[in-house]
Amino acid sequence: MDASSRIAAGDLRRHHLGLVLGEVVHGSAISRAGIAAATGLTRSTVSGLIAELLAGGLVRDIGAGPGGTSGRPGRRLVPDPAGPVGVALQIEQDGVGGCLVDLSGRAGARRWHPAAITGTPPQRAARALAPVLRELLIAAAGGDRPAAGIVLAVPGVVSGSAATTAVTSPALGWDAAAIGTLVAAEAEQLGAGGIALAVRCGAALAAEAEPDTGPPGTTTVHIGGRSEIGVTLVRDRRSQGRAATRFGHLVARPGGTACPCGRRGCLAVETRPEVQPDPRRSGRLLGRVLAGFTAPTDPDRVVLGGRFAAAGPAFVAAVTAELHRHGIPADRVVPSVLGADAALRGAGRAALAPVIADPWAWITGDPAP
């Protein structure tokens, strides 16, 4: 075997490690035989890859389970609960917070510090996040859980590369704020400068975190947010393009309540309970505006997330009725399973995504090719 063949074989094994770990992470106590059937790899290949993932602290064997195919129950595999964690951070109008998320997507230690962020310079918001980040890093270290990455969820439009991330958020009063650079500087001060940090739109993260209950190819329109409202099209757990975070600034009631963006009657303001206390009217407003986005895409599901998830049955019924008038079957409209927790859960999952995609790099410390 020449050098190029050895390199190709090594790359293939590296790819297969990620493929197998992905099956364990997204499955439910799956067996080696189940992974082989799902991936097309031989059982001996899967067993060898699982051995590496077990040794690397990414997978745990929890013993035999029911449902063996030949009278012998398969041994079930789950993400190692003592494995790496993603550090999720969040900025909203009324405070900053964060949590740790493990490979199973479970949220662990969490922190929330109330603060008036609207109109606050991004430098002050970054400083407000510093104690949250410090406490989460201490919690991870106390449990001997390495932090794989840090992802900050923000309410607004995120543009630029990792090094030049700019956030524009009418809700926060920010225009092209370099919050990523500022938070990275705070992380450096805490000794966490070597941990990868990214800034993502909270609405998109929330949409990607929502459990996907459909078959491959299922499309979901997710509408949600807390400080801002965003709508996202998701297919197979991946957002298709950017979240439409300006969606909340479409005018739902001309001449209505003043919005921080400078307009009046924006959807983000008119659907707030303090502005429109009747959930039926608020739901009708959302449904009418959302129909223009949803009807052309003909999604398999429409998920009401963020602050809409807990708006109550009358709100959901009103949204459903409006969408049904535009051809969306009523049984496709559902409240979010994760609710207000979705953006943080999505941020934690995003922080762990590089580990799941390339466990070889995590185990060996060898950077991705």
N, C-alpha and C positions, 0 to 999 in steps of 0.2 A: 504493500500500500504506500503510495507516494504521499508527500507532505500535504498536497491539496486535498487528497481523499481523507486524510486524518482530520484536517480542519473541517471539512464538510461533515464528517461523522460527528465531530464534537459539537458543531453548530446544531445538528439535528437532535442530538441528545439534549442539548440546552433547550431547544424548542419543545421537545417532548416533556421535559420537566415542568415547564409552564403550562402545557396542555393538561397534564395530570393534576397539578395543583389546582388549576381552574375547575376541574371536575369535582375535586374534594370540597373546594370553597363554595361552589354554587349548588352542589348536591346536598343530600340529607343522609348522613351516615352511609355513604356509598361503599361498596366492596371493591376489591381488586378486579373481580370478574365484571362488575358493573362498569368500571372505568375502561376495561379492555373493550367491552361491547360498545361503549359510547365513543371511544376514540379510534377504534380499529387497530390499536396496538395489540401485540401478542401479550398473553398473560405473564410470560416470563419477563418481557420488557417492562411491563407495568410494575411487576414485583421489584425489579431492580431500581426503577425510578422511585417507587414508594420508599424503599430502604434509604435512599439518599435524602428524601424529604423528611423521613422520621429522624435521621441522624442530624439533619439541619434544624430541627426544632420547629418545623412548619406544619407537620401532620402528626396526629396521634391515632394509634390503633386502640379502639375502645372495646375490642372483643367481639365474639360471635354474636350474630343477630339472627332473627327469623328469616325465612325465605330463601334458604339455600336451594340451588338448582338440582342437586343430586343427593339430597338427604343430609348434606353437610353444610350447616349455616356458614355463610361467608363472614369474614371478620370485617367489621365496620370501621371506616376511616373518617375522621373529622379534622378540621383545622385545629392545630395545637392551641389550647386555651392559654398556654404559657408562652406563646410565640410573640412576634413583634406586634406593635400597635401603631395605628395612625393617630396623629394628634390633630383633632379638628378644632378650628377656631371660628368664631362668628362675630360679626359686627352688625348691630341693629340700631334703630333710632334711640331705643331706651336702655342700651347697655351692651356689654361685651361678654362673651362666654366661650366655653369650649368643653370638649370631652375626649376621652380615649376610646378608640374603636378597635376591636380585635378582628382577626381574620374571618371570623364567622359573621361579622357585621354587628355584633353586640356592642352597645355603648356601656362603658364602665365609668370610671371616675369622671365627674363633671363639675364645672364651676360656672357661676353666673355673677357678674358684678354690675349692678344697676348703675347707669350713668346717662346723662343727657348728651347724646352724640350728635344730634342734629345741629348743624351750624358750627360744630367743633372742628378746628383744623385737624387734618389727618395725623399730624405729629402727636397731638394729644390723644387721639384714638389709639395710635400705636402704643403710646405709653400706658394707656389704660389696659391694653391687652397683655402687657408684659407680666404682671402678677398672675394672670390666668395661665399664661404659658409656663411660667415658673412652677406653679402648683401642679400642673399636669405632668410636667417633666419629672418632678419629685415623686408623684404618684406612680409613674411608669418605672422609675428607678427603684422605688421601694418594693415593687412587685417583680423586680428583675426582668422587666419587659422592655426590650430595646425599641426606641422610637424609629419607625421606618421613614417617616416624612411628616410634614406639617402642611395642611391645606386650610386656607382662610376663606370662609364663605362671606360674601358681601352682597348687599342689596343694590344692584346696579349693573351697568354695562362694564365689562372687563375687556380691555384691549391691550395689545402689545405683547411682547415676549415675556418670558419668566423674569428677565433682568430689567425690563422696562414696563412692567405692568401698570396700567393706568385705570382708575375706577371713576366713572361718572355716575353719580347718584343724586337725583333731585331730592330724595327723602333725607339724605345726609347733608345736602348742600355742597356736594363735591363735584368738581369739574376736572377730570383727568388727574385725580389724586394719585401720587406715587406711593400708595399704601404698602405695596409689596416690599419696596426698598426700605421703608421705615420699619416694618415689622421684622425684616431680616436683620436690621441693625440691632433691634431689641433682642432678637434671638442670639446674635453674636455676643452681646453683653452677658447673656445667661450661659454662655459656653455651648450653645446649640447651633453655632454657625455652620457646622458640618452637616446638619440635617437639611435635606432638600425641602424647600418651601415654595408653595404655589398659591396663587389667588384665583378663585373661581367664582362665578355667579352663583349665588345661593339658590336661585330658582332652578337652575340646571342640575345642581347637585341633588336637590330634593327630588327632582324627577327621576334621576338615575338611581336613587336609593330605594324608590318604591318597589316592593316585591313584584316580580313579573310572573303572573300566574298563567299566562297563555303559552301556546306553542311557539317555536321559533318563527320569527317574522312578525310577531304581534306588535301592533303600533298603539301607542298611548299618547294622548294629549294630556299633559299635566299643567294645571293652572294653580298657582299658589304664590306664597311669599308672605312676608310679615310687614316689613317697612315698605317694600316695593312689591308690585305684582308682576309676575313673569309667566309666560306660557311657553311650554317646551314640547316638542314632538320627540318621542323616545321609541326606538326600535331595538329589541334585544338588549336592554339595559344601557343603550348608548344614545345620548342626545343627538338628534340630527340637526347639525348646524348650531348656531348660538341660540340661547334662550331669548325670546322676545321680551326683554325686560322693559321696553318702552310701552308694552301693551297696557300697563296700568295708567298710562297717560293719554289713552284714547278718550275722547270726550263722551261720557255716558249721559250727562244731563247738561245741555247747553245753558250757560249762565249760572251754573250751580256753585258749589262751594269752592273757594280759592284753594289751589294746589301749590305746593312748594315749587313746582316746575314753572309757574307763572301763568298757567291756564286756569280756567274755572270748569268745574264739573267733571274732572278726570275720574276714571273708574276707580283708581286706587283710593281716592278720597270718598267718593260717593257710596262705596260699599263698606265703609267703616261703621261699626255699630253706633258710635257717638254722633255720626252725621245722619245715618239712616237706620233708626232703631227697629224698623219693621223688617224682619228677615225675608219676608215674601217679596217686598219691593226691591230689597237689595239683591235677592236672587234673580229676579227678573232682569234687573240692570246687567248683572254679570252674564246671564244667559244670552241676552240680545247681542252684547258685544262679542262674547266668546263664539257665538254661532258663525260669525264671519270668518273666523280662523278655523273652526272645527269642521264645518260642513264640507268644504272642499277636500279635506284630508281623509274623510270617512274613517276615523280611527276605530280600533276594536274596543278601546276604553277611553273614557274621559274621567280623569282623577281630579277631585277637588281637594287641593292640599293647602299647606300653610294655614293662614287664619280662617280659610274657608272650611277646613276639615271639621272644625268643631262648631260651625255656625248653626247646626241644628236641622232637624228633619224638614221644617217648613222652608228653609233656605234651599236645601238640596232639591226638594220637590219643585220649587219655583225655577231653579236652573234647569232641571230635567225637562220641565214642560216647555221652556223656551227652546231648548236644543231639539226636542222632539218635533216642534213645529218646523224645524229646518232639516228634518230627516234623520236625526240621530236617535236610534231606539233607546227607550227609557232605561232598559236594563244595562246599558253600557256606562251609565253615569254613576260613579261611586265616590264616597269620601276616601281620603287617603288613610292608609293603615298606619302610617308613621306620624301623621299630623305635624305638629309644630317641631318635632324632633328630626324631621326628614333632612333638612339642610346640613345639620351637624353630622348625622349618620352618613350622608353622602360625602361630606368632606373627609371623614375618617376613612371611608372606603377608597376615596380617590388617593389619599396619602399612602395606602397600602397597595394600590394598583401596580406600581412597578415591581413590587415583591412577587405578586401573583403572576405577572407577565413573564418575569425572568428570575425565578428563584435561585438559579445558578449564581447570578450576580450577588444576591443577598448572602447565600451560603459561603461563597468563596471570597467575596470582596472584589471579584473581577468585574470591572464596569461593563456595561452593555456594549456590544460591538457597534 
